[in-house]
Amino acid sequence: MVAVLVQNNDITEAIRQLKRKIQRNGLQKDMKRHEYHLSRSERRKEKDAEALKRLRKRERKNYS
């Protein structure tokens, strides 16, 4: 569970900290993944698309 302390009634800063913590924990990705049911083939297609995206990003970095 992710918790953030609100200091000096600064809610905007607390929200920013919460968003950062959620992203670092991978909780946001997990929530999106469980948002709706995916069949095995759809999960595989998503996984392959994500791998291709990472590969293209790596290639872009190498050529720049």
Secondary structure as UniProt FT lines:
FT   TURN            8..9
FT   HELIX           11..25
FT   HELIX           27..33
FT   HELIX           40..63
//
